[in-house]
């Protein structure tokens, strides 16, 4: 009976993966109120953590995948923020109006090998690391950051949960966490 109660918890741990998404960390000395912004711009991420391959075809495939990830992660953050209903406008375009601007840098991106992960549980790990930076769009002043450091968790051979731990899965969960952190900060500032 006790094992049945623990099963959902154990299953959740297997799906989560290793690593973390930090809370919202304010820039030193920054006093800007997130609640004062009604508009958010989410722009494409840069990517400083690319891999290098000797094989030109593999390099091209990787570069294309990383370029797509730079856009996809920003899309996922914009979607998660829109779902909160907290902001009057969430845009993927830069404008001249007052706004929070969210972007950042993907510092590690490795889709891994789903077959190797499924067969061995540890080979072919997936990695997704990024620094999400929240700035004032007009001044460029940094307001806060969220650090993303996610990787697939080595599981025993045949543990199919590790095959679900993809870069897309990690981006989706990190985007939700960024939205939750911004929402929580705004609520603390307004006393809601």
C-alpha positions in Angstrom: 0.0 0.0 0.0 2.8 2.4 0.9 4.5 1.6 -2.4 1.4 2.7 -4.3 1.5 6.1 -2.6 5.2 6.5 -3.5 4.8 5.5 -7.1 3.6 8.9 -8.4 6.4 10.7 -6.6 9.0 8.3 -8.0 7.5 8.6 -11.5 7.7 12.4 -11.3 11.3 12.3 -10.2 12.2 10.2 -13.2 10.5 12.6 -15.6 12.0 15.8 -14.1 15.6 15.2 -15.0 18.6 16.6 -13.3 19.6 20.2 -13.0 17.4 23.2 -12.1 15.9 26.4 -13.1 16.8 29.1 -10.6 14.4 31.6 -9.1 14.3 35.2 -10.3 17.6 36.9 -9.2 17.5 40.6 -9.1 20.5 42.5 -10.5 22.6 44.1 -7.6 21.0 47.4 -6.5 18.1 47.1 -9.0 14.9 48.6 -7.7 12.7 48.6 -10.8 9.2 47.3 -10.0 8.2 44.5 -12.4 4.6 45.4 -11.6 5.1 48.8 -13.4 5.5 47.1 -16.8 2.4 46.2 -18.7 4.2 45.1 -21.8 6.9 42.3 -22.4 9.1 41.8 -25.4 10.6 38.4 -25.8 13.4 38.4 -28.3 15.5 35.5 -29.8 18.3 34.1 -27.7 21.9 34.2 -28.6 23.9 30.9 -28.4 27.4 31.0 -27.1 27.6 27.3 -26.2 27.6 25.6 -29.5 29.4 22.3 -30.2 32.1 21.8 -32.8 32.1 18.8 -35.1 34.8 17.6 -37.6 32.1 16.4 -39.9 30.8 19.3 -42.0 27.3 17.7 -42.4 27.0 17.1 -38.6 28.1 20.6 -37.9 25.5 22.0 -40.3 22.7 19.9 -38.8 23.7 21.0 -35.3 24.0 24.7 -36.2 20.5 24.5 -37.8 19.1 22.8 -34.7 20.7 25.4 -32.4 19.4 28.3 -34.5 15.9 26.8 -34.3 16.3 26.4 -30.5 17.2 30.1 -30.1 13.8 31.0 -31.6 11.8 28.2 -30.0 12.9 29.0 -26.4 11.9 32.6 -26.9 8.6 31.4 -28.4 7.9 29.2 -25.4 8.7 32.0 -22.9 6.3 34.3 -24.8 3.6 31.6 -24.8 4.0 30.9 -21.1 3.8 34.7 -20.2 0.7 35.1 -22.4 -1.0 32.3 -20.6 -0.6 34.0 -17.3 -2.8 36.9 -18.4 -0.6 39.1 -16.3 0.6 41.5 -19.0 -1.4 43.7 -21.3 0.8 42.7 -24.2 3.4 40.0 -24.8 5.2 40.5 -28.1 8.0 38.8 -30.0 8.9 42.1 -31.6 10.9 45.0 -30.4 9.2 48.4 -30.2 9.9 51.8 -28.9 7.4 51.6 -26.0 8.2 50.9 -22.4 8.5 47.2 -21.8 10.4 44.4 -20.1 12.7 42.7 -22.5 13.4 39.1 -22.1 16.3 37.4 -23.9 19.5 35.8 -23.0 22.0 33.2 -24.1 21.9 29.5 -24.6 25.2 28.3 -23.1 24.8 24.6 -23.7 22.6 22.7 -26.2 22.9 19.0 -26.8 19.9 17.0 -28.0 21.7 13.8 -27.0 20.8 10.5 -28.5 17.4 9.2 -27.6 18.2 5.6 -28.7 21.4 5.4 -26.7 19.6 6.9 -23.6 16.8 4.4 -23.9 19.2 1.4 -24.3 21.8 2.3 -21.7 20.1 4.9 -19.5 23.2 7.1 -19.3 24.8 7.5 -22.8 23.4 10.1 -25.1 22.4 12.6 -22.4 20.4 15.7 -23.3 21.6 19.1 -22.0 20.0 22.5 -22.1 21.5 25.4 -20.3 20.7 29.1 -20.7 20.8 32.4 -18.9 17.5 34.3 -19.2 18.1 38.0 -18.8 15.3 40.5 -18.1 16.0 44.1 -18.9 14.3 47.5 -19.2 13.7 47.7 -23.0 14.4 51.4 -23.3 17.6 51.7 -21.2 18.9 48.2 -21.6 19.4 48.1 -17.8 19.4 44.6 -16.4 16.6 44.0 -13.9 16.9 40.3 -13.2 18.1 36.8 -14.4 17.0 33.3 -14.3 19.5 30.5 -14.8 18.5 27.3 -16.6 20.7 24.1 -16.1 18.8 21.0 -17.2 20.0 17.6 -18.3 18.6 14.1 -18.7 18.9 11.9 -15.7 20.8 8.7 -16.0 18.3 5.9 -15.4 18.6 2.1 -15.5 18.6 0.3 -18.9 15.1 0.2 -20.3 13.8 3.1 -18.2 11.8 4.9 -20.9 11.3 8.1 -18.8 14.8 9.2 -19.8 13.7 9.2 -23.5 11.1 11.9 -22.6 13.8 14.2 -21.3 14.4 16.2 -24.5 15.7 19.7 -25.1 12.2 20.7 -26.0 10.8 19.3 -22.7 13.5 21.2 -20.8 12.7 24.4 -22.7 9.0 24.1 -22.1 9.5 23.6 -18.3 12.1 26.4 -18.1 9.7 28.8 -19.9 6.9 28.0 -17.5 9.3 28.6 -14.5 10.3 32.0 -16.0 6.7 33.0 -16.3 5.9 31.8 -12.8 8.8 33.7 -11.3 7.8 37.0 -13.0 4.2 36.5 -11.9 5.2 35.8 -8.3 7.5 38.9 -8.2 4.7 41.1 -9.6 2.3 39.7 -7.0 4.8 40.4 -4.2 5.3 44.0 -5.3 1.5 44.7 -5.5 0.6 42.7 -2.3 -1.7 40.4 -4.2 
